[in-house]
Amino acid sequence: MSSPTATLQLKANAKSRVLAGHPWVFANEVEVLLPAEHDGEVVECRDRVGRFLGSGIYNSRSQIIWRRLSRERVALDATWLRGALQRALARRESPNAHPPTPNPPMRRLVWSESDELPGLVVDQFGDTLVVQVQSLALEKRRALISDLLQDLLAPAEIVFRNDAHIRKLEGLPSEVHTRSGRAWAPRWVGIDGFDYWLDLEHGQKTGFYLDQREQHPLVAGFAEGLRSSRPAGVRVLDAFCNQGPFALHCARAGAAHVLGLDSAEDAIAQAKKNAVRNGVTVEFQLANVFDWFTANRDVTWDLIVLDPPPFAKSKSALEGALRGYKELNLRAMKALTPGGILATYTCSHHMTDAELRGVLTEAAADAKRRVQVLAFCHQPADHPVLVTMPESEYLRGYILRVE
């Protein structure tokens, strides 16, 4: 492979995380920015004494000007891209992969830096791939990536969901299209024993939150376990329910009453359709969850799921987000019957596990409830976490017994 043609050098006093293995370099950490002609291309990075730190993609229009591809000299060509995609597939198809690959596969195939492809996300929904391209370098090679995915996996269609806000930070336009040029019609898709009405071109994110698949049956198991101590039946509240997978799983597990709340009209409409299709009884309401708790403070539940959207979309928003998470969990703890279960999650990658634990500690103290940890929750193995990149770990949670 040919070597990168340009070099970035860290400032002498830079305390860059890249020196500790993080794959990013920010604009204020280098001596001199490279000309715009290098945007979207591979350049090498060196520390202040000239030691080689790796090859990475460059974009002078982004705050993150360099994202490491490899600690070796590589070219971002068809050979390297094919190899990176094959390695990502192999990680998910190994005999030790957990959970086992379902048939048809419903999984994340590529998770950005964690799979050596900064800014590329690929989700598989059976015979359809949903691709998000979020970096300039990979956008310039989008047609090649499309061809390689077609060759490696032979999908019936590839949907490009290039409408994430992060593209603006890379100077990229927002657009959605398919490889074939034909519209992908919404349809029923089977996931973990349930049919969901999916719109992969226009639904949220890539169409379905695959990262919570392991949590749905886990939480349903706790709902089932409560039945012996709840002679009147188990009551479940699924807050921020989206398309309703937690609610559907709990209803099938035998919960007597299940209510799902969400502030998005399209999500509630889909959730209602999903419940009818799967023959389970669940009530879904359009509501602001905070306001709903305020208006229904005397209503109690045996199990509550809190799976909100990210409150902290930036570091500057973290302080306010922590207050929001604390208030939300406080209201949920107060609304639980003694011995009830709280399944609480955050997908804000700016929020550490220690901060989430602190929020739960404060909420438990204010609620004057004894709270025990039953399970620590995190994103599944097909969303791999880089030890040197905290941002690659964004989903965490706890299942708690509130006495």
N, C-alpha and C positions, 0 to 999 in steps of 0.2 A: 504494500500500500504506500502511496505517496505521503510525504510529511506535510503538515500544515504549513502554509506559506507566510504566516505572520505570527508575531509573538506579543502577548500582553505581559507586563511585569508589575508585580505588586509593589506598592509604596513601601519605603523602608520602615515606616512606623505602622503599617497596616496590621490590624489584629483580625485578619480575615479568617473565617471559619474553614476556608478551603485548606488551610495548613493543618487542620485536624481531621481532614477527610471529607468535609462537606463539599458537594459538587457545584456550588454556586460562588461566583465572584460578582460583587457589586461595583457600580461605576466609580464610587468614591474610594475604592480600594486599590486602584491601579495608578501608575505613574502618568501614563498618557493613553487616551482613547485612540483606537485605530480608525482610519478613514472609513466612511460609510460603504465603500466598495467591498469591505469584508463582512458586511451584515449578512447573516444567513449562511455564512461559510465556517469552515473549521479553522481554528487558530490554536496555537499552544499557549500555555500559561506557565510562567516561571516566578519563583519567589524573588525576594530582594537581592539575593546573592546569585541568582541565575539558575537555581536548581529546577529541573523540569517537573511540573505538577500534573501535566496531562494534556490531552487534546480535547477541545470542547467547541461548542457552537457559540457564535458571537452575534450580538445585536446591539448596536450603539443606541437604538431607540428605546431600549428597555432598561429599567433600573438594574435588573439582573443581566449584566452584559455578557457573561460567560457561564455556560453550563457544561460540565464535564461529560464527555462521552466515554473516555477511557483514560487510564493512566499510561497508556502507550501511545505512540504516534499512529493515528488512523486517518483514513479518508472516509467521508460520509457518502460512499458510493453504493451501487447495487449489491456488491459482495458483502460489504459490512452490514448494510441494512438487512439483507437476507439472514445473515448469521445472527444478528441481534433478535430478529423475529423468531428464528428457529430456537434460540436459547430460551426466549420467553415461553414459547409453546412447551418446550421440554420440561420447564419448571412445573408446569401445570399438569403434565401428563405422566409424571414419574410414578412408579408404583407406590411411593410413600406420600403422594399428594393427598392433602386433606382440606376439604372433604373430597371424596371420590368424584370424578367427573360424571355428572348426570348425563342421561341420554334422553332427549338431545341436550347438548351442552348449553348451560346457562352460566356464564362465567366472565370474569375480566381476563383478557388475554395479554394486555400490555398496560403497565402502570408507570408511565413516564420514566423519571430517573431511576426508579427501582428496577426497571428492565432495560437500562442503558439507552433509552430513547426519550430524551428530555422533551416534554411537551406533546407526547403522543399517548393517547388513551384509546384502547380498543376493547369493547364489550361484545360478547357473543350471545345472541339469542337464537339458538338453534341454527338455522341455515342463513341467518342474517347477521352481519357485523355492523356495529355502530362505532364510528371513528370520530374522535375529537383531535384536531391538530391545533396545538396551542403555542408553537414556537415558529419563528420565521424560517429557520433552517429546514425544518421538516415540512413546512408549508411549500417551500420551493421544490421539495421532492415528493409532494403529495401524489402525483400521478404514478411515480415509481413505487411508493408505498402501496397504493391501491393495486397495482399490478402484482406486487409480491404477495400481498394478502390473498388475492384471487388465485395465484398459483399454488400457494401453500395450503389453503383451506377450501378452495372451490365453493365459496358461499353463493347462495342464490342472488344476494344483493349486498351492497355495501352502502350504508347511509352515513354521510358526512355531516355530523352535528357541529359545525364550526360557528356556533352562536354563543359561546361562553364569553363572559365579560373579560376574562383574562387575555383574550386575543387583542383587545384594544391596547393593552399594556405592551404588546409586541408590535403595534402599528399595523395590525391585520384587520380586514373587514369581517363583518358578521354575515354568515351565509349558511344555508342548509341545502343539500342536494344529494342525489344518489349517484352511484357509479353508472347505472344504466341510463340515467336521465328520466326514468319513469317514477311517478309518485309511489311511495310505499304505503299501501292502504292499511289503515288500522285493522287489527284482527285479534282473535283469541289466541293466546300463547300459554301453554302449560308450564308452570314453574312450581316445583315441589308439591305436586298433587293438587294444585289449584289452577283454574283458568283465569287469566287476567286479560282485560281488553287493553292492548298496548298500541300506542301511537309513537313509533320510534322516530318519526320525523319531527313531531311537534310536542311530544310529551316532555316532562321535566328531565333535566340532565340527559342521559342516554336512553330514557324511556322507562326504566325501572331501577330501583335501588338494590342492585345485586349485592352490595356490601352488607346488607342486613339479613341475608338469607339464612344464615346459621342461627340468628337470634329469634326468628319467627317461631320455629318449633320449640326452641328452648323456653321461651316465655310461655307458650301454650302448655308446656309440661308443668310449669308452676301453677297455671290456672287449673289444670286437671288435679294437681296435688291438693289444692285447697278444697275440693269438693267434699271430702269426708268431714271437714270441720265446718262446713257451711250448709246446713240442712235445707235452708231456704234457697240455695243455689248461689253460684259465684257470679258476682257483678264485676265487669271489666270495663275500664275506660281507656280508650286508645286515643291519646292526644297527639295532634299533628299526624293524623292517620294516613295522609296521602291516598294511595289506592286501596288501603285497608288490609294489608297482609297480616299484621299483628292481630287485628280484629277477627279476620276470617279464621286464622289458625286457632284462636282462643274459642271461637264459637264451635268449631268442629271438635275441640277438646272437651266440650260439655258445659261451657259457661252458660248460665241461665239468661243473663242479660249482658249485651255488649253494645257499647256506644262509641262511635268513632267521631272525632272532631277535626275539622280542618278549615282554614280560611280561604282555600282555593276552590272556586265553584267547579272547575273541571275535574279536580281530584275527587270531590264528593260525588259528582255524577258518575265517574268511573267506579268508585268504591261501591255505590249502590248497584250498579250493573254487575259488578263482580260477585256481590253477595247473592243476587238472584241466580246468576249463572251456576254458582257452586252449591246452591240449595242450602245455604246457612242463613240463620236469622240474625241480622245485625242492623242496628239503627245508626244512620250517619246524619250528622248535622253540620251545616255551614256555620262556623263560629270562630271568633277570636278566642284562643284558649285562655289567655289571662282574664279577659272579660267574663268568659264562661265560668271560671272558677269563682270569681267575685260574685256573680249572680246566683251561683248554686253552692254556696259555702256550707250549706247544711246537708248536702247530698253526700253519701259515703259509698266507697267502693272497696272491693276486696283485692283488686289488682289494677294498677295504673301503669300505663306505658307513656313515657315522655320521650319523644324522638323528634325534637324541633329542628328546623333548619339552622344553619350556622348563625349565631348571634354576633360572633367576632370575625368579621370578614377582613379585618386588618388589625395590626397590633394596637393602633390608636383607639380601636373600638373595644379592646379587651376589658377595660375597667367597667364600662357600662354593661358589657355582655355578662360579666361575672355577677353583677347585681341582678340581671334578668334571670340567669340560671338559678341563682339562689332563691329568688322570689317564686319562681315556677316550682322548684322542688319543695319549698316550704308549703305552698298551697296543696301540693299533691300529698305530702306527708300528713297534713292535717285532715285530708279527705279520706284517708285509709282507715278501714276498720282495724282493731287490734290484731296484730299478726298478719296484716295485709302485706302484699308484695308491691314494690316499686321497681320497675325496670326503667332506668333513666340513662340517656345517651347524649353525647355531644359529637357533632361532626365539624367543630371549629378547630382547625389544626393549630391555631395560635394559642389554644388553651391546653395546658399541660395536664397530665394526670394528677399531679400534686394540686393544681388549681381546682380541678373538678372535685377532688377529695375535700379540699378546703370548703368549697361551696356546699357540699353535702354535710360536712361537719357543722357549719353554721346553721344550715336549714334544720338539722336534727335538734340542735340546741334551742333554737327559737321555737320549734314545734313542741319541745319538751317531750320528745319521743325517744325510746331506746331503739336504735337502728343497727342492724347487723348485716354484714356483707355475705351474701349467698354465692355470688359469682362475679368475677371480673370479666368484662367483655371488651372485645377489640375487633378490628376489621379482619376479615378472613384471609387465608393464606394466598388466595389469588389476587389480593391487593398487598403485595409484599412491602415490608417496611425496611428501609435502609437504616442501619444502626447509626450511621454518621449523618443522617438527614432527618431531623425531627419532623419536618414538614410532610414527609411521606407517610407518617402516622397521623391520621386525622379523625378516626372513629374510635371512640372509647366509651365505656359505660359501666354501670354497676347494676346488679340485681340485688335488692335490699329487702330484708324483713323489717317491717316497722311495727314495733310492739307498743 
